[in-house]
Amino acid sequence: MTLTMQDVMADPMFERTAPTVEAGEAGMSGTVRWAYTNERYDIASFLSGGELVIIEGSALLSHMDDNEIIRYVDTLVDAGVAGLAIELVEGVRTVPPAMIAHANTRALPVIGMHRRMPFVDLCQSINTAIVKDQLLVQVRTDALATTMRTRLATARSAQDVAKTLNDIFGESVAIFDSDGLVVAHSGPTIRPADAGRPAERTLVLDVRKNGGPLASIEITQRNRLADGQIAEQVSEVIRQVLPAFIQTQPRNAMLAHVLRGPANERHATEQEAGDAAAMLQAIGLDSTNQLVPFVIGMDSVSSSIDAVSRCLSGEGTATISGGDGDDENGVDHIGGRIGGAPAQGAEEGNIVADEGIVVDVLEGNLLFGLYAASLGSTDRGNSGSSASAGKQSDSIAGTRLERRLADASALPGIWCIYGRAVSSVGMLLDECGLLQFAAREMPPAAGTVANLLDAAPKRLLGIERTRDAAGTLQSLMLGDALLGHDSLLRTLEACFDTGGNISKACGLLGIHRQTMYNRLEKIGDMTGVSKDDCMAWPLLLCAAKLAAVGRTSSGRPTSEQSATR
């Protein structure tokens, strides 16, 4: 349990101020980490997030105009405060309309205190409650961990683990391996979504071993909601037990390693690219032409994994699976994805989809994967060169995957993110690094299929050094091959300098339009970006301009030769 703004309103000492919610009611469920008083306008530098800021109204607000009030609210929200409490006893007796309007827009709770109480007493009462709550949670968590270790010491199978968790929590439990297959289930069937109601709320734990995915455990939350600390403790205890009963297949371990992206989360080294290429070959993707990374988020794994699998196999939108709630132990489902077996045509853990291949691995409630459009599937009946087939494979891979993900996102509680079909393993790893960031830091809303590059600006803003951010953008959009190709970089720089005007860019470079189109086609083959892509194309031009500026400032010579990795 954590203290929220709603809980603060019921605090015995705070109640004496006759508090009223003046604005930002939508944020009243926010967690309060600490109560703090400070009358400074530039308070943000003293905050770390989660504070309830208590101020005396006339000391601050009476000296601010509407624009300053709006900036003050923005400062508090950007600092992550839980709420603002204002004493409305002398001088300022009402919250300014500008603050009410903007606080409602930004969902910042603003509490009016209509009776005077010493701020030190208010802070002491609220902070004491917070500390007591933290101590109780710690005691409860420690006791829970001890109970789990004692009970699980006698477990002889994954089913025993599920049954023990079911007994301790009084909740239904499903355990999945990294293939998304159910290996154990205990308790009534987890209720899926239907036309009239969403799937029941669950907690999904990502249990890992040696940095890779081992199992996903889904626990219903019918009786209570487990907080983050308890979830971490459960994961820690289970991590010590499950490896005896569940083994991660080498294929899944290698796939998860590739999908994790670069070690520095931004740019793959030559060694990392070489290792990833060997792993992809071992998985069986060496004969395919284009690889598109993707991730699918599920509110409930039990309710969605089978239907999602059918969508990825090209069978179209499937009905969400699930029983009628009468199955007490769920053992009939064990050995396959709930509601059915993997799609026909699956071979060695791969799903054959639209004459391409889908490989995926389950990590918690996230299904990470690669879609591979085989060279032969796009070249059937075509006497053109392998390069021509590669271009077809590039565009078809993205289109086919988007169609499959659109089917999946039509299911309740599902969102998807997809990347580009890139031509080098190094660029693929960089894409996977961004995919991890997008999935965990800014997942889209349910029912949405998002382009991976939508997350690029926020990712770049989170990099402290400007030079590192510029380098990340260049490696993501250009890759080592294009960075080493002087004429193509100059072409992109000319497009940037002329605002995308092809005629002006040709004049700047002194080339014919057909030469320009040939170069743009080659750039598209190397980067997976078309000039018609309103999101990726500007990022590509910006990356090329930064690369050109960097070369000029460093005095390094350019080369016409491609440096592949």
C-alpha positions in Angstrom: 0.0 0.0 0.0 1.2 3.5 -0.7 -0.1 6.9 0.5 -2.1 8.8 -2.1 -3.5 12.3 -2.3 -6.9 10.8 -1.4 -5.3 9.3 1.8 -3.8 12.7 2.7 -7.3 14.2 2.7 -8.3 11.7 5.4 -5.2 12.3 7.5 -6.4 13.4 11.0 -4.1 16.4 11.2 -4.7 17.5 7.6 -8.5 17.2 8.1 -8.3 20.0 10.6 -7.5 22.4 7.8 -11.0 21.8 6.3 -9.4 20.8 3.0 -11.3 20.9 -0.4 -10.2 19.7 -3.8 -10.0 22.9 -5.9 -8.5 21.5 -9.1 -6.8 18.4 -10.6 -9.2 15.8 -9.2 -8.0 13.4 -11.9 -4.6 13.2 -10.2 -5.9 12.4 -6.7 -4.8 8.8 -7.0 -1.1 9.8 -7.3 1.4 8.6 -4.7 2.7 11.0 -2.1 6.3 10.3 -1.3 6.9 13.2 1.2 5.2 16.4 2.5 7.3 19.5 2.0 6.8 23.2 2.4 8.6 25.9 0.4 7.4 29.3 -0.8 10.0 29.8 -3.5 8.8 30.4 -7.1 11.7 28.4 -8.4 10.9 25.4 -6.2 11.6 22.7 -8.9 15.3 22.6 -8.1 14.5 21.4 -4.6 12.1 18.6 -5.6 12.8 15.0 -6.7 9.2 13.9 -7.4 6.2 12.6 -5.4 6.1 15.6 -2.9 3.0 17.2 -1.6 4.0 20.9 -1.6 2.3 23.0 1.1 2.3 26.8 0.8 0.7 29.9 2.3 -1.4 31.5 -0.5 -0.8 35.2 0.1 3.0 34.7 0.4 3.3 33.6 -3.2 0.2 33.8 -5.3 -0.6 37.4 -4.5 2.6 38.5 -6.3 2.1 36.4 -9.5 0.2 37.3 -12.7 -1.7 34.6 -14.7 1.3 33.8 -16.9 3.5 33.3 -13.9 0.9 31.1 -12.2 0.7 28.9 -15.3 4.5 28.6 -15.4 4.5 27.7 -11.7 2.0 24.9 -12.3 4.0 23.6 -15.2 7.1 23.7 -13.0 5.5 21.6 -10.3 4.0 19.1 -12.8 7.4 18.7 -14.6 9.1 18.1 -11.3 6.6 15.2 -10.7 5.0 16.6 -7.5 2.0 14.7 -6.2 -0.1 17.8 -5.3 -0.2 21.4 -4.1 -1.9 22.4 -0.8 -2.6 26.2 -0.4 -3.6 27.9 2.8 -6.6 30.1 2.0 -7.0 32.0 5.3 -5.6 35.5 4.9 -5.0 37.6 1.8 -5.6 35.0 -0.8 -8.8 33.2 0.1 -9.6 31.5 -3.2 -7.4 29.7 -5.7 -6.8 31.9 -8.8 -8.9 30.9 -11.8 -5.8 30.6 -14.0 -4.3 28.0 -11.6 -7.6 26.1 -11.4 -7.9 25.9 -15.2 -4.3 24.9 -15.8 -4.1 22.5 -12.9 -7.2 20.7 -14.3 -5.5 20.6 -17.7 -2.3 19.1 -16.2 -4.1 16.9 -13.7 -2.3 18.5 -10.7 -4.3 18.2 -7.5 -4.7 21.6 -5.8 -6.1 21.4 -2.3 -7.5 24.5 -0.5 -6.9 24.6 3.3 -9.5 26.8 4.9 -8.4 26.6 8.5 -4.9 27.5 9.8 -2.7 24.7 11.1 1.1 24.8 11.6 2.8 23.5 8.5 5.3 21.7 10.6 2.5 19.7 12.2 1.0 18.9 8.9 4.3 17.7 7.4 5.1 15.6 10.5 1.7 13.9 10.5 1.7 13.0 6.8 5.4 12.0 6.7 5.0 9.8 9.8 2.1 8.0 8.1 4.3 7.5 5.0 7.2 6.1 7.1 4.8 3.8 9.0 3.4 2.5 5.8 6.8 1.8 4.3 7.8 -0.1 7.5 4.6 -2.2 7.4 5.1 -3.0 3.7 8.7 -4.0 4.4 7.6 -6.3 7.3 4.8 -7.8 5.2 7.2 -8.3 2.3 9.8 -10.0 4.5 7.2 -12.3 6.0 5.8 -13.1 2.6 9.3 -14.0 1.3 9.9 -16.3 4.3 6.6 -18.0 3.8 7.3 -18.5 0.0 10.8 -19.9 0.5 9.6 -22.3 3.2 6.6 -23.6 1.1 8.5 -23.7 -2.2 11.4 -25.7 -0.7 9.3 -28.8 -1.2 8.1 -28.0 -4.8 8.8 -30.8 -7.3 7.4 -29.2 -10.4 6.2 -26.0 -12.0 2.7 -27.1 -11.1 3.7 -27.2 -7.4 5.0 -23.7 -7.7 1.7 -22.5 -9.2 -0.3 -24.3 -6.6 1.8 -22.8 -3.8 1.4 -19.3 -5.1 -2.4 -19.9 -5.5 -2.5 -21.0 -1.8 -0.5 -18.1 -0.5 -2.2 -15.3 -2.4 -5.7 -16.8 -2.9 -5.4 -15.9 -6.6 -5.3 -17.8 -9.9 -1.8 -18.3 -11.2 -0.6 -19.2 -14.7 3.1 -19.8 -15.5 4.3 -19.5 -19.1 7.7 -20.4 -20.6 9.6 -18.0 -22.9 7.8 -19.6 -25.9 4.5 -18.4 -24.4 3.4 -21.9 -23.7 1.5 -22.7 -20.4 3.5 -24.9 -18.2 1.4 -24.7 -15.0 -1.9 -23.2 -13.9 -3.7 -23.2 -10.6 -7.1 -21.7 -9.6 -10.1 -20.7 -11.6 -9.5 -19.8 -15.2 -8.5 -16.2 -15.6 -11.5 -14.3 -17.1 -10.9 -13.0 -20.6 -12.3 -9.8 -22.0 -15.7 -9.9 -23.8 -18.0 -7.5 -25.4 -19.3 -6.2 -22.1 -16.3 -6.1 -19.9 -12.5 -6.0 -20.0 -10.3 -8.9 -18.9 -9.9 -9.1 -15.1 -6.9 -7.3 -13.7 -3.7 -9.3 -13.3 -0.1 -8.8 -12.3 2.4 -10.3 -14.8 5.9 -11.0 -13.5 8.9 -11.3 -15.8 11.2 -13.9 -14.2 14.7 -13.8 -15.7 17.8 -15.9 -15.4 21.3 -14.7 -16.3 19.7 -11.6 -17.9 17.5 -13.6 -20.2 13.7 -14.5 -20.0 12.9 -17.7 -18.1 9.2 -17.5 -17.4 6.2 -15.2 -17.1 3.9 -15.6 -14.2 0.4 -14.1 -14.3 -1.4 -13.6 -11.0 -5.0 -12.3 -10.7 -5.7 -9.4 -8.5 -9.3 -10.2 -7.4 -8.7 -9.7 -3.7 -5.9 -7.1 -3.6 -3.3 -5.3 -5.6 0.3 -6.2 -5.1 2.6 -3.3 -5.0 6.0 -3.1 -6.8 8.0 -4.1 -3.8 6.0 -7.3 -3.2 6.2 -8.1 -7.0 10.0 -7.8 -6.9 10.2 -10.1 -3.9 8.0 -12.7 -5.5 10.1 -12.6 -8.7 13.3 -12.9 -6.6 12.1 -16.0 -4.8 10.6 -17.6 -7.9 13.9 -17.0 -9.8 15.6 -19.3 -7.3 13.1 -22.1 -7.8 11.8 -22.2 -11.3 15.1 -23.0 -13.2 14.9 -26.5 -11.7 11.6 -27.1 -13.6 11.8 -24.7 -16.7 14.7 -24.5 -19.1 15.1 -21.6 -21.6 15.7 -23.1 -25.1 19.0 -21.9 -26.6 17.0 -20.5 -29.6 15.0 -18.3 -27.2 18.1 -17.2 -25.3 19.8 -16.1 -28.5 16.7 -14.4 -29.9 16.2 -12.5 -26.6 19.9 -11.5 -26.7 19.5 -10.0 -30.2 16.2 -8.3 -29.4 17.8 -6.7 -26.3 19.9 -4.5 -28.6 23.3 -3.0 -27.8 24.8 -3.2 -24.4 25.0 0.6 -24.2 21.3 0.8 -25.4 22.2 3.1 -28.2 24.8 1.8 -30.7 26.0 -1.7 -31.5 29.7 -2.3 -31.7 31.3 -4.4 -34.5 31.7 -7.3 -32.1 28.1 -7.1 -31.0 26.9 -7.1 -34.6 29.1 -10.1 -35.4 27.8 -12.0 -32.5 24.2 -11.2 -33.3 24.7 -12.3 -37.0 26.0 -15.7 -35.7 23.0 -16.0 -33.4 20.5 -15.1 -36.2 22.1 -17.8 -38.4 21.8 -20.3 -35.6 18.1 -19.4 -35.2 17.6 -20.1 -38.9 17.3 -16.6 -40.2 20.5 -16.6 -42.3 18.6 -17.3 -45.6 16.1 -14.5 -45.1 16.5 -11.0 -46.5 14.8 -8.4 -44.3 14.2 -8.5 -40.6 11.6 -6.2 -38.9 11.6 -6.0 -35.1 8.3 -5.7 -33.2 6.8 -5.9 -29.8 3.2 -6.7 -28.7 2.0 -5.6 -25.2 -0.8 -7.5 -23.5 -2.9 -6.6 -20.5 -3.4 -10.3 -19.8 -1.2 -13.0 -21.2 -3.6 -15.8 -20.4 -6.5 -14.0 -22.2 -4.5 -12.9 -25.3 -1.5 -15.0 -26.2 -3.3 -17.6 -28.3 -5.2 -15.0 -30.3 -2.1 -12.9 -30.8 -0.3 -16.0 -32.1 -3.0 -16.6 -34.6 -2.8 -13.0 -35.8 1.0 -13.3 -36.3 0.5 -16.6 -38.2 -1.8 -14.7 -40.7 -5.0 -16.4 -39.7 -6.6 -13.0 -39.0 -8.3 -11.7 -35.8 -9.2 -14.5 -33.5 -11.6 -14.7 -30.6 -10.0 -14.2 -27.3 -9.6 -17.6 -25.7 -10.6 -18.6 -22.2 -12.9 -20.8 -20.3 -16.1 -20.2 -18.4 -14.4 -20.1 -15.0 -15.4 -23.6 -14.0 -11.9 -25.1 -14.6 -10.4 -25.2 -11.1 -6.9 -26.2 -11.9 -6.4 -25.4 -15.6 -4.3 -28.5 -16.2 -6.2 -29.2 -19.5 -4.4 -26.2 -21.0 -0.9 -27.2 -20.1 1.5 -27.9 -23.0 0.1 -25.3 -25.4 -0.9 -21.7 -25.7 -4.2 -21.3 -23.9 -7.1 -22.0 -26.1 -5.1 -23.8 -28.8 -1.8 -25.0 -30.2 0.7 -22.9 -32.1 -0.3 -22.1 -35.7 0.0 -24.8 -38.4 3.2 -24.5 -40.3 5.3 -23.7 -37.2 8.7 -25.4 -37.4 11.3 -25.4 -34.6 9.5 -22.7 -32.7 8.9 -20.4 -35.7 5.6 -19.3 -37.0 5.2 -19.3 -40.8 3.2 -16.2 -41.7 2.4 -14.9 -45.2 5.3 -16.8 -46.7 7.6 -15.2 -44.1 8.7 -16.3 -40.7 7.9 -14.9 -37.2 10.2 -15.7 -34.3 9.2 -14.3 -30.9 9.9 -14.6 -27.2 7.7 -13.8 -24.2 9.1 -11.5 -21.5 6.5 -10.7 -18.9 3.5 -9.3 -20.7 5.6 -8.3 -23.7 6.0 -10.5 -26.8 9.2 -9.3 -28.6 9.8 -10.7 -32.1 11.3 -10.5 -35.6 9.4 -10.8 -38.8 11.5 -12.2 -41.7 10.3 -12.0 -45.3 12.1 -14.7 -47.1 13.8 -13.8 -50.3 12.1 -16.5 -52.3 8.6 -15.5 -51.3 9.0 -12.1 -52.9 10.9 -13.3 -56.0 8.5 -15.9 -57.2 8.1 -15.7 -60.9 10.5 -12.8 -61.1 13.6 -13.1 -63.2 15.1 -10.0 -61.7 18.3 -9.9 -59.7 18.6 -10.6 -56.0 18.9 -6.9 -55.3 15.6 -6.4 -57.0 14.1 -9.1 -54.8 15.6 -7.5 -51.8 13.8 -4.2 -52.5 10.5 -6.1 -52.8 11.2 -8.0 -49.6 11.9 -4.8 -47.8 8.6 -3.1 -48.6 6.5 -6.3 -48.4 8.0 -7.3 -45.0 6.8 -4.1 -43.4 3.4 -4.1 -45.1 2.7 -7.7 -44.1 3.8 -7.2 -40.6 1.7 -4.1 -40.2 -1.4 -6.0 -41.3 -0.7 -8.8 -38.8 -0.2 -6.3 -36.0 -3.3 -4.4 -37.0 -5.3 -7.7 -36.5 -3.6 -8.2 -33.1 -4.3 -4.6 -31.9 -8.0 -5.1 -32.6 -8.1 -7.5 -29.7 -8.9 -6.1 -26.3 -6.0 -4.8 -24.2 -3.4 -5.1 -27.0 -0.9 -2.6 -28.4 1.9 -3.0 -30.9 5.1 -1.3 -32.0 7.0 -2.1 -35.2 10.3 -1.0 -36.7 11.9 -0.9 -40.1 13.2 -3.6 -42.4 16.9 -2.8 -42.2 19.7 -4.2 -44.3 22.5 -4.7 -41.7 22.6 -6.5 -38.3 24.2 -3.5 -36.7 21.2 -1.3 -37.6 18.9 -4.1 -36.5 20.5 -4.1 -33.0 20.2 -0.3 -32.8 16.5 -0.6 -33.7 16.0 -3.3 -31.0 17.6 -1.0 -28.4 15.0 1.7 -29.3 12.3 -1.0 -29.2 13.2 -1.9 -25.6 13.0 1.8 -24.6 9.7 2.3 -26.4 8.0 -0.8 -25.0 9.0 -0.1 -21.4 9.1 3.7 -21.2 6.4 4.9 -23.6 4.0 2.1 -24.6 1.2 3.3 -26.8 -2.5 3.0 -25.8 -4.4 -0.2 -26.2 -5.7 -0.7 -29.7 -2.7 1.2 -31.2 -0.1 0.1 -33.8 2.8 2.6 -33.4 5.9 3.2 -35.5 9.0 2.6 -33.5 10.6 5.9 -34.7 7.8 7.8 -32.8 9.9 7.1 -29.7 13.2 8.4 -31.2 12.8 12.1 -30.2 12.1 11.2 -26.5 14.9 8.7 -26.5 17.3 11.4 -27.8 16.2 14.0 -25.3 17.0 11.5 -22.5 20.7 11.4 -23.5 22.6 13.9 -21.4 25.5 14.8 -23.8 24.5 16.4 -27.1 27.3 14.6 -29.0 26.1 11.2 -27.8 22.5 12.0 -28.8 23.7 13.1 -32.3 25.8 9.9 -32.6 22.8 7.8 -31.5 20.6 9.4 -34.2 23.2 8.8 -36.9 23.8 5.2 -36.1 20.0 4.5 -35.8 19.1 6.2 -39.1 22.2 5.9 -41.2 24.1 2.8 -40.1 27.8 2.3 -40.6 27.4 1.6 -44.3 25.7 4.9 -45.2 28.0 6.8 -42.9 30.9 5.6 -45.0 29.2 6.5 -48.3 30.2 10.1 -49.2 28.0 10.7 -52.3 24.8 9.4 -50.6 25.5 11.5 -47.5 25.9 14.6 -49.6 22.7 13.7 -51.4 20.8 13.6 -48.1 22.5 16.8 -46.9 21.4 18.6 -50.1 17.8 17.4 -49.5 18.1 18.8 -45.9 19.5 22.2 -47.1 16.8 22.6 -49.8 13.9 21.6 -47.6 13.3 18.4 -49.6 13.0 20.2 -53.0 14.4 17.6 -55.4 15.0 20.1 -58.2 17.0 22.4 -56.0 18.9 19.5 -54.5 19.9 18.3 -58.0 21.1 21.8 -58.8 23.1 22.0 -55.6 24.8 18.7 -56.3 25.1 19.2 -60.1 23.4 15.9 -61.0 20.4 14.8 -63.1 17.0 14.0 -61.6 17.4 10.4 -62.5 20.7 10.2 -60.7 19.0 11.7 -57.7 16.2 9.1 -57.8 18.7 6.3 -58.2 20.5 7.5 -55.1 17.4 7.9 -53.1 16.4 4.4 -54.1 19.7 3.1 -52.9 19.4 5.0 -49.6 16.0 3.4 -49.1 17.5 0.0 -49.6 20.2 0.7 -47.1 18.1 2.4 -44.4 14.5 1.1 -44.9 13.4 4.7 -45.2 11.4 6.2 -48.1 11.2 9.9 -48.7 7.4 9.5 -48.4 7.7 8.5 -44.8 6.7 11.7 -42.9 8.3 10.4 -39.6 11.4 8.6 -40.7 12.5 10.9 -43.6 13.0 14.1 -41.6 15.0 12.1 -39.0 17.1 10.6 -41.7 17.9 14.0 -43.2 18.7 15.4 -39.8 21.0 12.5 -39.1 22.8 13.1 -42.4 23.2 16.8 -41.7 24.7 16.1 -38.3 27.1 13.6 -39.8 28.2 16.1 -42.4 28.7 18.8 -39.8 30.6 16.4 -37.6 32.9 15.4 -40.4 33.6 19.0 -41.4 34.3 20.1 -37.8 36.6 17.2 -37.1 38.4 17.6 -40.4 38.1 13.9 -41.2 38.1 12.9 -44.9 35.1 11.2 -46.4 35.1 8.0 -48.4 33.0 6.7 -51.3 33.5 3.2 -50.0 30.9 1.6 -47.8 32.0 0.3 -44.5 29.7 -2.5 -43.6 29.4 -4.3 -40.4 
